[in-house]
Amino acid sequence: ALVAIAALCAGAGASAQSASSASSSSSSSVTLFGVADVSIAHLKSDTNKVTGLSSGGVSSSRLGFRGVEDLGNGLKAGFWLEGGIPVDNGGSGFKFDRRSTISLMGGFGEVRLGRDKTPAYLNIETFDPFGDVGVGAVNGANLIGGTSVAVGTPEGSGHKRVSNSINYILPKMGGFYGQLQYGFGEKPDGIANDRLGSSAAVRLGYQSGPLNVAAAYGTTRGGTEAKGVDYKAWNVGAAYNFGMIKPMAQFATERGNANNQRVDMYLIGATVPLGAGELRAAYSQISTKRVNDADTQRFAIGYGYNLSKRTQLYAALAHIKNDKNAKRGFGVSSSSLTGPTIAAGDKATGYEFGIRHTF
């Protein structure tokens, strides 16, 4: 039904554009795009195991619409509406929860309004050979807490996305790039913690030839309506493409000003062109600093074989080792396949075989 609606909208938009072209020099375009990615996954801990289909082993499955209108004099307007789709079971509803933005672009850069990824999370996925997706993902977001109940924020302590945001993306300046973001908590002035749910973040980087390096910082106001807690996340990552191998590394930390909360994450990894595809490998460690023996080590290796520019077969294997006071597991992109129960001190192993198609 969505595809049919998109086709009708595209046809109507093309007709409207043709009609307006006679009286205006401006032009516009609308694109339907997406990813269908599904894998057969087996996840096992010392406690139990689970096997089934998972949606999003290399790229999160999604459907989206984006468009740009040329306003003349170097000025453009654009929109981007994108929602996640669980290919394994079809889901129970569709909404534009991944991104929903409208933009004004020009020589000054881009002003973007709506729901989007946070600048700090962009580093997490950029400098992870697995893109922080699937069995091999580092799971570098929300290191302190991932639910609003746990930390009092809309989407966690170091969230992937933020709603009600204003973004400014720098224009191209040599190899330098950057982004500023502010998210409104939209709480009334009458409560004690009226900044609850608000956030701010910045990212600055440099990419030229084979080198890419970036640093980011973000803060989010959590807690309750009566008392606030500030969560601060910052990270730095780097990658260098030698052609035969592309090593990368990153460090990330999240801190909360309640109970001396601090969680650190380290990752080193690489991608290697191999045959008609790419080999991926990563080693990471996540450490909870206020608790002894609460580290988690993870090793992941995978390979993607390109059947074409748009279709890839892939496989990945990951092993997790938890210290006696840690119980971290896998993050699977699925609405029906949940990870195995992870008890403190458990080891866990997971593998998946899948196919991804982009359009």
N, C-alpha and C positions, 0 to 999 in steps of 0.2 A: 504494500500500500504506500509506503514511504517513497519507494522508487517511482511509482506511478505519479504521485503528487509532485515529486521532483521534476519528472519529465514534463508535466503540465506547466509547472512554474517556469521551467527553463524555456518552454515554447512561448509562454505568455511574455516572459521577459525579453526574448529575442524579438518578438513582434513589437513590443513597446519600444525596444531600443531602435529597431529599424524605423519606426514612425518618428522617433525623436531625432534621429540622425539628420533628417532633412533640415531641421531648424536649429541644430546645435552641433558644435564640433566635438562635444564630449562623447566618450564611449564607455561602455561597461561590460562586465562579464560575470557569469555565475558558474561555479564548478561544483559538481557532485563528486565526492571522494570518499575513500574509506579503506579499511583493512579487515580482512577475514583471516583469523589466526586461531587454530585449534590444535591441541596435542593430546596424546595419550600419556598420562602421567602416573607414576608410581612413587608414593612418598611413604617412608618407613622410619619410625623412631623406635627407641627401646621399649616404648609403651604399647604402640599399636601401629597399624599401617592402613593406607587407603589407596585405591586405584580407580581411575576414571578419566573422563575428559576434562581438560582445562582450556579455557579461552584466553589466548594471549601468551604464548611461550617466547616469542621474539619481539612482537609488537602488540600492544593492546588492541583488541578488535574495536572498530569504531565506524561510525557513519557521520559524514559531515557535509556542510554546504559553506562555500566561501565565495566572496565576490569583491570586485574592485570597480569603482567608477572614476574615470579621469575627469577632474573638474577644471582642468586647464591651468596654465601658469605654474606647472609643477606640483599642483595640489591634487590629492586623491582621497577618496572616501572608501572604506572597506568594511566588510563584516565577516565574521567567522562563527559558525554554529556547529558544534561537534559533540556527539554523544557516544558513550560506550555501549557496545552490543555484545552480550555473552553468546558466542556462537555455539557453545556446548548445549545450551538449553533454550536459547531464544529470548530469555529474560521475561519479566512480567510487565514491563513498561519501558518507554523510551523517553529520555529527556536530555537536554544539551548540558550534561553535567561535566564534560571534559573541558569545553571552552564555549563561551558565548560572549562575544565582544563586538564592538563597533569602533572603528578607528578613523583618524584623520592623519594623513601622511604627506610629507613634503620634504624640502631641503632641511627643515628643522628637526627631522626625525619622525617619530610617530607618537601620537597620543591615543591610548587605547583604554576603553572603558568596558567593565563587565567582569566576568569570571575567567580566570586564566591561571597558568602555572606560576608559582612563586619564583623569583630570581634565584633564591638559594637552592631550590630543588633542581633547577636546570643544570647546576654543576654536578649534582649527585648522579643524574642519568647520563650526562655527557661524558663523564670520566669513569664510567663503569662499562667494561667490554660487553656486558649483557644489557646495557641500557636500563638497569634496575627493573627488568621484566622477566618473568618466568622462574623456573627452578634455580637458575644460576644467579638471580638478582641479589644484590647486596642488601636490599631492604633498608636504604639509608634515610628514609623519611620517618618522622615521628619517633625518634630514638628514645625519648622519655615516655611518651604516651600517645596512643593513636586514636583515642575516643574522646568525645566531648565530656563524658562522665569522669574520665580519669584526670583530665587537665583543665577542664572548664573552657576550652576553646571550641569553635565550630568544627574543626577538622584535625585537631591534634596539636602537638607541641612544635613540630617542624613540618608543617603540612605541604602536600604537593601542589595544592591549588587554593585560591582564595576568591571568594565572591565579593561583590560590591567594591571592586577595586578601580583605582586610577593608575595607569601605567604610562611612563614616558620611556621610549626606546631611543637611544642616541642614533643620530645619522652615522653613516659610514665615514670614519675618519682614519684613513690608512688601514691599519689592522686592528684598531681599537674598537671595542663594542661595549655597551652597557645598558642597564635598565634600572629605573626607579619605580617603586610600587608602594601604594598606600591602600589598605583595605579598611572600609568603614565597618565598625561593629554595630552601628545603628541602634544603640541603646539610648533611652531617654536620660535627660540630665538629672532627673530626680533621684536616681539610685547612687549609692556610694561609689561603686565601681562602674562609672559611666563609660569607660573605655573598653569594657569587656567585649572581646571578640574582634577588636581592632588590630591591625598589623601594619608593619612597614618593612621594606626590604630594598636592598641595592645589590647590583652585580656589575663588576667591571672585569674586562678581559682583553686579551690581545691574541689575534690569530693572523699569522702570516706564513705562507708556504706550509711546511710540515709542522710548525709549532702552534699549539693552542694552550693558553694558560688563563685561568680566571679565578677570581675570589668573590665570595658573596657573604652577605650578612642579613639576617632577618630577625625581627622581634615580634612577638604575639602576646596580647594581653589575655590571660586566662583567669582562673579562679571562680569566684561566685559573684553575685550582684552586690554582696556585702563587703567582699575582700578580694583584692586583685593579686594575681601572680604573673610575673613577667617571664616568658620563655624566650631565650635568645639562641639563635642558631647561626653558626658561621662555618664556612668551609673554603677550601682552596684545592684546585685540581690542575693537572698538567698532562699533556700528551704530545708526543713527537713521532711523526710518521717517517720512518726510515725507508719505506717502500716494502722491504721484505718483512718488516715487523713494525707494529705501532704500539710501543709501551705507553702506559698511562698510570697515574697515581693520584690519590686524593686523600685528604684528611678532613673530617667533619666533626663538629662537636655541638651538642645542645646542652643548655644550662637553664635551670629554673631557680628563682630566688626563694623557693620554699624547700626546706629540708636539705639544702645543699645538693640539689639534684644536678648531676652531670653524667652525660654519656658521650664517649668518644668513639669514632669509627675511622679505621685505616683501611685502605685498599691499594693493592698493586695488581696490575693486570696487563694484558696485551691482546691485540688481534693480529692475526697472521694470514695473508692471502695464501690459499692452498687450493690448487686445482681450480675448479669452477666455483669456489666458495671461499669461506673464511673460517679459520680456527679461532676460538675465543677461550681465554683462561683468566682466572682471577683468584686472588687470595685476599681475604679480609678478616679483620678482627673488630668486634664491637665490645666495649668495656663499660660497665657501670661503675663509676668511681666511688660512690658512697657505700658500696657493698664489697666485701672481700670475696675473692673467688667467684666473680660474676662476669667472666669474659666468655665470648663466643667466637670460635674460629670457623671459617667457612672456606672451602676450596671448590671451585667450579670449573668445568671444562666443557666446551661445546663446539659444534660445527654446523655451519649452514651451507647447503649446496644449492646454487642458483639454477633452477630449471629454465628461467628466463629472467628478464629485468624485473618482472612483477611477481614471480612465484618462486618460493624457496622451500625446500625440505630441510629440516633441522633436527638436531638431537643435542641433549645437554645432560650432564651428570654433576651432582653436587653432594658434598658431604659436610655435615655440621658437627662440631664438637663443642658441647657446653661444659663449663666448669660447674662445680657442685651447686652453686647458687644461681646459675643461669638456665633459662629454658626458652631460648629463641628457636624459631622454626622457619618454615618456608612461607613466603608470600605468594599465593597462587591467584592469578587473575581470573576468578571464576565465581559465579553466584551459586553454584551447586556443589563443587568439589572443595571441601575444606581440608586443611592440612591435618596430619595425624596429631594426636595429643602429645605434647612435649612436657615431660616432667623435669624438674630441676636435675641437672647433670646428665640428661639424655644425650645420646648421639643420634643423628638422623642422616639418612641417605635418600636422595630422590633422583629420578631420571624421567625424561620425557622425550617423545618422538612426535614431531608435528609438521604441519604445513601452513605457510603464510602466503596470502595473495593480496596484493595491493591494487587499488583501482582509483 
